[in-house]
Amino acid sequence: MTFSKRKRKRAVTGNYNPRGSLVAVLDEAQYVRHDEERGLLLAWSGAHSCSAYNQHGQEVSHWNDSAGFEEVRENFEALIASGEYLEFYK
């Protein structure tokens, strides 16, 4: 997986990861998927908590999913296809 290092002309929106780093979040996650079209990583912590992170490690969306592993996996595929998870962003 590669991320662009180009300079941005405007500030990046979103909350900084409160746990320190994107690597730490991904290491603790039960399931992770890459949304290639949008350049975001979706992570499920296994505790009903799902988040989307950009390449800067900023959380850009957060939602709850009380489903089990197989359902979350299917839900992530559907959310990536539709981009609906970005509607949860506050």
C-alpha positions as CSV (number, residue, x, y, z in Angstrom):
1,M,0.0,0.0,0.0
2,T,1.4,3.4,-0.9
3,F,0.3,6.9,0.2
4,S,0.9,10.2,-1.6
5,K,3.4,12.6,-0.1
6,R,2.3,15.6,-2.1
7,K,1.9,18.9,-0.3
8,R,-1.6,20.1,0.4
9,K,-2.7,23.7,-0.2
10,R,-5.3,23.5,2.6
11,A,-5.5,22.0,6.0
12,V,-6.5,18.4,6.4
13,T,-9.7,18.0,8.3
14,G,-10.5,15.3,10.8
15,N,-9.5,14.4,14.3
16,Y,-6.0,13.3,15.2
17,N,-5.8,9.7,16.4
18,P,-6.1,9.8,20.2
19,R,-4.2,6.5,20.6
20,G,-1.0,7.9,19.2
21,S,-0.5,6.4,15.8
22,L,-2.3,4.8,12.9
23,V,0.0,1.8,13.3
24,A,-1.1,1.3,16.9
25,V,-4.8,1.4,15.9
26,L,-4.2,-1.1,13.0
27,D,-2.2,-3.4,15.3
28,E,-5.1,-3.5,17.8
29,A,-7.9,-3.8,15.2
30,Q,-9.8,-7.1,14.7
31,Y,-10.4,-6.3,11.0
32,V,-9.0,-3.7,8.6
33,R,-9.9,-3.0,4.9
34,H,-8.4,-0.5,2.5
35,D,-10.8,1.7,0.5
36,E,-8.6,2.2,-2.5
37,E,-10.9,4.6,-4.3
38,R,-11.0,7.1,-1.3
39,G,-7.5,6.3,0.1
40,L,-8.9,5.4,3.5
41,L,-8.4,2.6,5.9
42,L,-11.5,1.2,7.7
43,A,-10.8,-0.5,11.0
44,W,-13.1,-2.5,13.3
45,S,-11.9,-2.8,16.9
46,G,-14.0,-5.8,17.7
47,A,-15.9,-3.7,20.4
48,H,-18.7,-2.3,18.2
49,S,-16.4,0.5,17.1
50,C,-15.5,1.2,13.5
51,S,-13.4,4.1,12.2
52,A,-12.0,5.3,8.9
53,Y,-8.5,6.9,8.8
54,N,-6.7,8.9,6.2
55,Q,-3.0,8.5,5.3
56,H,-2.2,11.1,8.0
57,G,-3.6,8.9,10.8
58,Q,-6.6,11.2,11.3
59,E,-9.9,9.6,12.0
60,V,-12.3,11.0,9.4
61,S,-15.4,8.9,10.3
62,H,-16.6,6.8,13.2
63,W,-19.6,4.6,13.6
64,N,-20.8,1.6,15.7
65,D,-21.4,-1.9,14.3
66,S,-22.7,-4.4,16.8
67,A,-22.4,-7.3,14.3
68,G,-20.0,-10.2,14.6
69,F,-16.9,-10.7,12.5
70,E,-18.5,-12.1,9.3
71,E,-21.2,-9.5,9.3
72,V,-18.7,-6.7,9.8
73,R,-16.6,-8.0,7.0
74,E,-19.7,-8.0,4.7
75,N,-20.7,-4.6,6.0
76,F,-17.3,-3.1,5.2
77,E,-17.4,-4.4,1.6
78,A,-20.9,-2.8,1.2
79,L,-19.7,0.4,2.8
80,I,-16.6,0.6,0.6
81,A,-18.7,0.0,-2.5
82,S,-21.2,2.8,-1.6
83,G,-19.0,5.2,0.4
84,E,-21.9,5.5,2.9
85,Y,-19.5,5.3,5.9
86,L,-18.5,8.9,5.2
87,E,-22.1,10.0,6.2
88,F,-21.2,9.0,9.8
89,Y,-18.6,11.7,10.0
90,K,-19.5,14.5,12.4
